[in-house]
Amino acid sequence: MDMTGIAATDMQAAGFSPERIGKIGTVMQRFVDRGVLPGLITVVARHGKIAHLECFGVTDIESQTPMRPDAIFRIYSMTKPITAVATMMLVEDGLIQLNDPVCRYIPAFKDTKVFVRHTEQGVELADLQRDITVHDLLTHTAGLSYGFFDDTPVDEMYRQARLMTNSDPMPLTLEAMVTRLASLPLVHQPGTVWRYSVAHDVLGHLISVVAGMPFDQFLSERVFTPLGMADTGFYVPDDKLSRLVTLYSATASGAFIKAPKTSIWRDPKRAPSGGGGLVSTAADYLRFAQMLLNGGVLDGVRLLSRKSVALMTRNHLSAGMLPFAVDARYPELGYGYGLGVGVLMNAAEAEELAGEGMYYWSGAAKTRWWNDPSEDLIGLMMAQVLTPTRLPEVEAIKTVFRTLVYQAIED
């Protein structure tokens, strides 16, 4: 895929109305002009052809550096689908199975307890009713948490243990982080509740144990190099630093301030977070997305079988776990969850123009991606703003962008 330029014939060959797809640029520029985001990139591909690519705003407010197509973004939780693909590659290698107990590879989880309640005497714990499995980690049903929720004492234990490898500069190795995590209680019994968590960080360590190499090396050798994702990794070297977009935090009023702790992406020795540690570009992530949309293959390089991709991208949650929600205040109505990705199950309930079977995920700094197999379509938005709450205007961009993509299809 060529990211250097797009002609109207590309739009038409991809089945879009050039006039209607032009609405994307008009509306996204309006968001930037109103100060909703300092800058962003939007990309649309269909039938293997790029139909839309535009850069808006700036990479840095202070210097007013224009956004560029090869800008590097912290993709945070859009790391998770990549970790899921790496896990499924080991399944296809015959080295692990989805129903394997995690303690087979990480023995510390054999003695993990489960939170029951908080009493005057302290925290009451229970034994595991069954072991955590690889499938539980992939589906966020392992009973783990993330450390930023406030509904149980377990998250406070996470904060005190300083487990957040993707934001905490403390030099924990991935093995040390996972070992410390296993000593803390689960929030729920495995396989009973969907809860967003550090599960994919655990998968990163499991992959390193099973593959016999560091997690970041596995991704480089088995995923990034074969796919030609030259700018994707866990840190940014000096010769690429000028392309790294400044990370901002948006206050409740919408003002932007430079986010702290951004220098950790300069450290090649920090623990590689399988849940949120990667940086990437629009071009690189588009190649990863196209590989999945193609059924596991891109440009003659096959990472996964078509059947594995199909398994990853269908709902794995029971009815009692739906609707799932990263934040309990905002349930994902009409959606289920697969292996590392959300999955659209009911378009009417979700109030989406997308086709049922569309799968997706997002990153904390407002990176968004989805694949729609029913339309052979990829949508990608890259921005770099953290928000303490779900600011309505910022959250609206992903929905508006998706709507503008689908309204432009004319074949």
N, C-alpha and C positions, 0 to 999 in steps of 0.2 A: 504494500500500500504506500502510495506516494503522498506525503504530508506537505509537500512544498507548494502545491497550487491546485485549484479546483476550477474547472470550466463548467459552463452550463450543461454541456453534453454529458458530463459525469452525473449531474443531478437527474437528467432525463433518463440516462441509462440505468440509474438506480431506482427509477419509478417515481420520482418526485417532480412536482410542479416547481420550476425555478422561481416563479413569482411567489408562490405560497411558502416555499422554504426560506425565502428571503425575510419572512416575518421574524425568524429566529434572531437574526442580527439586529433588527430594529428594536425588538423587545429587550434583548439582553443588554444592548447599549443603554436603553432607558433605565434598566436596573443600576448600571454603573453610574450613569449621570445623576441618579437620585442618591448615590452614596450607599446603596445596599451592600455592594461588594466593591473592593478596590479594583479588582480585575478578575478575569476568568477566560477559559477556553471552552468552546463547545464543538463537539464533533459528532457527525452522523454518518454511518456507513450502512449500505444495503447491497445485497447480492455481491458482496466482496468489493464494492466500489465506494470510495469516499464521496458523499453527496454534499457535505457541509463541513467546513472548518473555519472558525473565526476566532480571533483574539480580541479581547476587550479590556480597556483600562490599562492598569500598570502592574508591574511585579513588585514595586516598592513605592510607597506613597511619598516618602521624603525626596527621593531622587527623581520621581516621575518617570522611571524606566518603563517603556511600553511593554506590554505583555508580548511574548514571542512564542511561536509554535513549539520550540524545543525547550521551553521552561520546565524546570524540575520541581515537582510538588511532593510534599509529605502526604502519602495516601492513607495513612492511619489504617482504619479497618478494612479498606479495600485490599490490604495484605491478606486477609482471611481467605478469600477464594483461592489465592495462590497457594497458601499453606494446605488448603483442602485438596487441590490438585496434586501437590507433592505427596500427600498422604495416600491418595488413590493410586499414585504411581507405585508406591511400595506394596499396596494391595495387589496390583497387577503383576508385580515382581514375585508374588508368592511369599513375601517376607512377613506380612501381617494380614490379619483378617479383621473385618469391621466388628465382629463380636468378641475379639480378643480382650481379656482384662488388661487394663493399662498397667496394673501392678506386675504383670509378666515382664515388662520392659523397664518400668520405674517402680522398684519394690517399695519405695516409701509410701505409695498409695495403698498398700495392703492394710495399714493400720489407721487410715484416715477415719475420723469420726464424723457424725452428722449432728448439726445443731437441732435441738428440740424446742427449748424455750429459755427465757431468761428469768431466773428466780432470785429471791432475796439471798440465797446461798451462792449464787453465781450462775454460770451458763450450764444448762443441762444438755448432755450429749448422749447420742445413741450409736450403736454399732451399725456398720453398713448392712443393709438387707441383701445387697448383691454388690459385686465389684463394679467399678466404673469401667466402661468399655471404650474402645476407639470410636465407635459409633456415637456414644454419649458426648465425647469431646467434639466431634464434627457437627453435632446438632445442638450444642449448648444445653444438653439435658444431663450433664454430669453432676450437677449440684454445686458447681463452682460459682464464684461471683467475680466482680471486677474491682471492688474497692471504692467506687464512687456512689454507691447507693446508700440509703439511710434507713431501710426498712428492717434490717436485722443487725445484731451486734457483730456478725461475721465480717461485714465490710469494714467496720472500725478495726478489727483485727488485721485485715489486709493493709489498711493504711498504716497501722503501727509497725507492721512487718516490712513496709516499703517494697511492695511487690511490683509496682508499675514499671516494667522494664522499658516501655516505650516513652516514658516521660521523666523518669527519675534518673538523675545523673550518677547515683551510687553505683560503683563498679561491681554489680552482682553478675556472676556468670549465669548463663541460662540454667545450668544444672543446679546451681545454688538457689536460684529463684524457685524452681520447681520443687526442690527438696523442702524449702521453707514453706511453700504453699501446701504441700502434702501434710505438713504437721498441723495445719489449721483445719477447723471443721468445715464440712459442706453445709450449704444453706438448706438443701433438700436431699432426700434419698435419690440416688442415680436413677434416671429414666422416668421421673415423675413430673418434672416441671421444666419449661423452657426458661432459662435465665441467661442473659448476656454475660459473658465471663472471659476469663483468661485462658479458656480451654485451648485456643489455638496456639498460645504460648507453650502450653504443655505438649501439644502436638509437635511443635518445633523441636523440643528436646527429645521426644519419642523418635522423631525422624532421625535425629543425629545418632541416637543409640542404635537403632535398627540398621541404618545405612552405614554406620561405622565412620562417619565424617561429620564435621561441624554442619549445622543446619544451613548457614549462609553459603557454605561451599556446595552443599547438595543443590540448593536453589540455583546457584550460578551454573553448575555443570549440567544439571538435568532439566532446567526450565529456561533460565534467562539466555544462556548462550545458544542453545538449539533454536529458540524463538527469535533471536536477534534483538533481545531487549537490552541494549547496550548501556542504557542510562538507569537501569533499575537495580537497587541494592539497598543495603542498610546504612550506608553513609555516602557523603558527597566529597569526592577528592578535590584538591585545590584547583585543578584545571577545569572543573565544572561548577565551581562555586558561584560564578557570576550569573549562572542560569537558575540558581535556587531562588524560588519566590519567597519573599519575606512573609513570615507567618504573623498574622494579627489576631488579636482577640477583640470581639465586638462587645461593647458594654450594652446594658439594657436600653440605653438611649440610642444605640447604633453607632457610637463613636468607635474608632479603631485605635488600638494601642498595640505596640509590638509585643508579641507573646514572649514570656520568659523561657529559658531552657532550650532555646533553638540550637545552641551550639552542640548538642549531643549528636546531631547528624554529621558532625565533623569528626567523630571519634570512631575509627574502624574497629576498636576493641570492645565496644559496648555490646551487651547481650543482644542477639538478633531476635526481635520480637515477632513471632509468627502471627500475632494478633493485630499488630499495628505499627511495625517498625520500618516499613519500606518507603523509599522515595521512588518516583517514577515520572515518566512523561506521558503526554497524551498519545504519542506515537507508540510507545512501548506497551501501554495498557491496551491500546486498540489491537495490537497483535495478540496479546493474551486473550482478549475477548473474542477475536475472530477465530482463534484456535478452538475455543469452546463451542462457538456457533457452528463451526465446521465438523463438530463431533470428535474433537480431540486432535486434529491435524491441521498444520499450516505449512504451506510451501513445501510439501513433501515430507515434513518432519512430524511424526506422530508422537504425542506425549501420552495420550490416553485412548482407550478404545471408545467407540461410539456408545457402547452399553454402559461404560462407567460414567460418561458425561450424562447420559439419560438418567442414571441412578442419582447422581449428584443434584440434578436440577428438577427433581420432583419432591413433593411434600413428604416429610418423614415424621411429622408430628401427629399424634392422636387427636381426636376431636376435643378431648378434655384439655389439651394444651393450647388450643386456639381460642381467640386470636393471640398470637405472641406479641410481645412489645419490649423494645429496649427500655423505654420509659413507660411505666404502667399507665400514665396519663394519656398516652397516645397509642392505643392498640392498632396493629396493622390489620385492619378489617379486610377480609377477602384474600389474605395472604397466608401461605404456609411457609415452612422452612425446610430446606434440603440439607445438603452437606456443604456448609460454608456459604450458602446463598439463600436469600429469600425467594419465594416462588408465588406468582400470581395464580390464585385458584378460582376466584370469582370476580370478574371484571366489574360487574354491576355493583357488588357489595363494596369493592374498592374504589368505585367511581373513576375508573381508568379507561382510556381509549386503547390501551395495550391489549395484546392478545393473551388469553389464558395460557399459562405455561411460560410467560415471560419471567426471567430470573434476574437478580440484581444484587448489588450491595453498595454501601456508601462509606465515606470516611469522615472522621470528626471535623475536619477542616473544610467541609463542603465539597469534597470530591464525590461524584455520583457516576454510576455505570449501570446499564442494563442491556441484556440480550433478549430479543423477541424472536424465537424460532418460527413462529407463525408468519412473520413478515420478513424473515431473514435479515434482521435489523439490529444494529448496535447504536446505542446512545451513550455519550460520555461527556461529562462536565467536570472541569478541573478548576478549583478555586482554593484559597488558602486563608480561611477565616474560622477561628474557633468562637463559638458562642456559648455563654454560660447557661442560657435557656434557649428554647426553640423560638427565636425571634420570628414573628409571622412573615415579614417580608423576605427574610433570608430563606426560610423554609418553603416559601411559595415558588422560588425560582425553579426548583427541581420539577415541581408539578407543571408549571407553565412551560418549561422547556420540553417536557415529554409531550404535552398537548400540542405544542407547535410542530413537533416532529411528525406526529401522526396525522395532523390535519393537512400536511403537505403531500402525503402519499396520493398518487393519482392513478396508479395502474390497478 
